[in-house]
Structures are given as structure tokens and as C-alpha cells.
Amino acid sequence: MDYQSVIKNYTEERKDAVVNFAKANKQSMAGNLYHTKALDLFFMLWHESFPNNPQQKTCMGCRQAVSKFFHNVADFISSERLLAEEKTKQVKVKKSKRTKVKQ
């Protein structure tokens, strides 16, 4: 599955929500529970992205699969952001080196 194609139409707010709710859901799952709002968001996004592959919250396997998928999506979003930050830092460093004038 190409995560880029899944998140291409997500706003920054929606990406933030996926990342934050994935973190909250992982913490809740440590206590053997799911984060309710996270599940609501994940299933809503699932049905938007994959309307021909329905999943139900009442199905334990569906909850596990959808949660795992969006945990991976959240990891992908986070890694994309880290790469973008590293690139901007490299560009700033290169620009600052070029602007120095030898005397």
C-alpha cells in the first residue's frame, strides 16, 4: 500500500489528527483498550479512502487492521515531516556557507 496516495488529499490538520490520535490509541492499547475518538477518525478515513472495502468497529479483526494501518500512516507522516525538516536545515546551512565573504 502506498501511503502517499492515501494522504495526498489530507490537510495538515487532518495529518496532525492522525498522528496525535495514533499516539493516543497506542497508549490506550497498552491498557488493552482502544481510544474511542481515534477509532472514530480511523474508520471515517478508512471509509473515505476505501469505500469498496467496508470495515466494522464491532469486528475485532477489523479494529486491529484499521488501527494498524493508520498507525503506519501516522509513522509515514512523521517520517515525511522529519525528512522535510532535514532538507530545510541542509538548505539553510548551504545558503549560510555561500553568503560568507572572504576578506
Backbone hydrogen bonds in HBPLUS format (Angstrom, degrees):
<---DONOR---> <-ACCEPTOR-->    atom                        ^
c    i                          cat <-CA-CA->   ^        H-A-AA   ^      H-
h    n   atom  resd res      DA  || num        DHA   H-A  angle D-A-AA Bond
n    s   type  num  typ     dist DA aas  dist angle  dist       angle   num
A0006-VAL N   A0003-TYR O   3.02 MM   3  5.03 126.2  2.32  95.4 110.1     1
A0007-ILE N   A0003-TYR O   3.02 MM   4  6.34 156.8  2.08 157.5 162.4     2
A0008-LYS N   A0004-GLN O   3.05 MM   4  5.82 116.3  2.47 141.9 154.8     3
A0010-TYR N   A0007-ILE O   3.02 MM   3  5.11 164.4  2.04 111.9 116.8     4
A0015-LYS N   A0011-THR O   2.98 MM   4  6.28 157.5  2.03 149.6 156.0     5
A0016-ASP N   A0012-GLU O   2.85 MM   4  6.07 157.4  1.90 146.6 153.0     6
A0017-ALA N   A0013-GLU O   2.91 MM   4  6.15 154.0  1.98 143.7 151.0     7
A0018-VAL N   A0014-ARG O   2.94 MM   4  6.22 157.3  2.00 149.2 154.6     8
A0019-VAL N   A0015-LYS O   3.01 MM   4  6.27 167.2  2.02 153.7 156.6     9
A0020-ASN N   A0016-ASP O   2.86 MM   4  6.02 170.2  1.87 156.0 159.2    10
A0021-PHE N   A0017-ALA O   2.82 MM   4  5.80 164.4  1.84 149.9 155.1    11
A0022-ALA N   A0018-VAL O   2.90 MM   4  5.88 145.7  2.02 141.1 150.5    12
A0023-LYS N   A0019-VAL O   3.12 MM   4  6.38 156.1  2.18 145.6 151.1    13
A0024-ALA N   A0020-ASN O   3.02 MM   4  6.31 162.0  2.06 147.0 152.0    14
A0025-ASN N   A0021-PHE O   2.78 MM   4  5.86 154.1  1.85 143.8 151.2    15
A0026-LYS N   A0022-ALA O   2.91 MM   4  6.09 156.0  1.97 146.7 152.7    16
A0027-GLN N   A0023-LYS O   3.08 MM   4  6.36 155.9  2.14 147.8 154.0    17
A0028-SER N   A0024-ALA O   2.97 MM   4  6.22 155.0  2.03 145.3 152.5    18
A0029-MET N   A0025-ASN O   2.80 MM   4  5.97 150.9  1.88 148.1 156.5    19
A0030-ALA N   A0026-LYS O   3.21 MM   4  6.43 128.7  2.49 135.6 146.8    20
A0030-ALA N   A0027-GLN O   3.26 MM   3  5.30 139.7  2.43  95.2 106.0    21
A0031-GLY N   A0028-SER O   2.99 MM   3  5.40 142.3  2.13 107.0 117.3    22
A0033-LEU N   A0028-SER O   3.14 MM   5  5.33 159.8  2.18 132.5 132.7    23
A0032-ASN N   A0029-MET O   2.97 MM   3  4.64 157.7  2.02 102.5 104.5    24
A0039-LEU N   A0035-HIS O   2.93 MM   4  6.25 160.0  1.97 158.4 164.3    25
A0040-ASP N   A0036-THR O   2.97 MM   4  6.26 159.4  2.02 150.1 156.0    26
A0041-LEU N   A0037-LYS O   3.00 MM   4  6.23 163.3  2.03 147.7 151.5    27
A0042-PHE N   A0038-ALA O   2.82 MM   4  6.00 169.4  1.83 156.8 160.3    28
A0043-PHE N   A0039-LEU O   2.89 MM   4  5.99 167.7  1.91 154.4 157.2    29
A0044-MET N   A0040-ASP O   3.02 MM   4  6.12 153.2  2.09 142.9 150.7    30
A0045-LEU N   A0041-LEU O   2.91 MM   4  6.12 166.7  1.93 157.5 160.6    31
A0046-TRP N   A0042-PHE O   2.84 MM   4  5.98 148.8  1.94 142.3 152.1    32
A0047-HIS N   A0043-PHE O   2.98 MM   4  6.14 164.2  2.01 147.3 150.1    33
A0048-GLU N   A0044-MET O   3.07 MM   4  6.35 140.9  2.22 140.8 151.8    34
A0049-SER N   A0045-LEU O   2.89 MM   4  6.07 158.2  1.94 149.5 155.1    35
A0050-PHE N   A0046-TRP O   2.71 MM   4  5.69 160.1  1.74 157.9 163.7    36
A0053-ASN N   A0050-PHE O   3.12 MM   3  5.44 166.1  2.14 114.7 118.6    37
A0059-CYS N   A0056-GLN O   3.22 MM   3  5.54 158.9  2.26 107.8 114.1    38
A0063-ARG N   A0059-CYS O   2.99 MM   4  6.30 160.0  2.03 155.7 160.7    39
A0064-GLN N   A0060-MET O   3.03 MM   4  6.29 161.3  2.07 150.5 155.4    40
A0065-ALA N   A0061-GLY O   2.92 MM   4  6.09 162.0  1.95 146.4 151.6    41
A0066-VAL N   A0062-CYS O   2.87 MM   4  5.97 174.0  1.87 157.6 159.5    42
A0067-SER N   A0063-ARG O   2.93 MM   4  5.88 159.3  1.97 143.8 150.6    43
A0068-LYS N   A0064-GLN O   2.91 MM   4  5.98 163.0  1.94 146.0 151.4    44
A0069-PHE N   A0065-ALA O   2.91 MM   4  6.07 159.8  1.95 147.3 153.4    45
A0070-PHE N   A0066-VAL O   3.01 MM   4  6.25 166.2  2.03 151.6 154.2    46
A0071-HIS N   A0067-SER O   2.83 MM   4  6.01 141.0  1.99 148.0 159.7    47
A0072-ASN N   A0068-LYS O   2.99 MM   4  6.23 154.4  2.06 147.3 153.5    48
A0073-VAL N   A0069-PHE O   2.92 MM   4  6.26 146.8  2.03 141.2 151.7    49
A0074-ALA N   A0070-PHE O   2.90 MM   4  5.97 155.6  1.96 136.4 142.6    50
A0075-ASP N   A0071-HIS O   2.98 MM   4  6.25 152.6  2.06 142.9 150.3    51
A0076-PHE N   A0072-ASN O   2.91 MM   4  6.15 151.2  1.99 144.0 152.1    52
A0077-ILE N   A0073-VAL O   2.86 MM   4  6.18 159.3  1.91 153.1 158.3    53
A0078-SER N   A0074-ALA O   2.96 MM   4  6.16 162.5  1.99 148.9 153.6    54
A0079-SER N   A0075-ASP O   2.91 MM   4  6.12 156.8  1.97 146.1 152.6    55
A0080-GLU N   A0076-PHE O   2.89 MM   4  6.11 153.9  1.96 149.7 157.0    56
A0081-ARG N   A0077-ILE O   3.00 MM   4  6.26 153.5  2.08 147.6 154.6    57
A0082-LEU N   A0078-SER O   2.99 MM   4  6.26 153.6  2.06 146.7 153.9    58
A0083-LEU N   A0079-SER O   2.98 MM   4  6.19 158.2  2.02 147.2 152.7    59
A0084-ALA N   A0080-GLU O   3.00 MM   4  6.22 155.7  2.06 144.3 151.0    60
A0085-GLU N   A0081-ARG O   2.94 MM   4  6.18 154.8  2.00 147.4 153.9    61
A0086-GLU N   A0082-LEU O   2.94 MM   4  6.18 158.7  1.99 149.7 155.3    62
A0087-LYS N   A0083-LEU O   2.97 MM   4  6.19 155.6  2.03 148.0 154.5    63
A0088-THR N   A0084-ALA O   3.03 MM   4  6.29 157.0  2.09 146.9 152.6    64
A0089-LYS N   A0085-GLU O   2.97 MM   4  6.21 152.6  2.05 146.8 154.6    65
A0090-GLN N   A0086-GLU O   2.95 MM   4  6.18 155.3  2.01 146.5 153.1    66
A0091-VAL N   A0087-LYS O   2.95 MM   4  6.17 155.9  2.01 147.6 154.2    67
A0092-LYS N   A0088-THR O   2.98 MM   4  6.15 158.2  2.03 145.0 150.5    68
A0093-VAL N   A0089-LYS O   2.96 MM   4  6.17 154.9  2.03 146.3 153.2    69
A0094-LYS N   A0090-GLN O   2.94 MM   4  6.14 162.3  1.97 149.3 154.0    70
A0095-LYS N   A0091-VAL O   2.91 MM   4  6.08 160.6  1.95 149.8 155.2    71
A0096-SER N   A0092-LYS O   2.97 MM   4  6.10 155.8  2.02 144.5 150.9    72
A0097-LYS N   A0093-VAL O   3.06 MM   4  6.26 148.6  2.16 146.4 154.5    73
A0098-ARG N   A0094-LYS O   3.11 MM   4  6.32 148.4  2.22 144.9 153.1    74
A0099-THR N   A0095-LYS O   3.12 MM   4  6.29 139.8  2.29 143.9 153.8    75
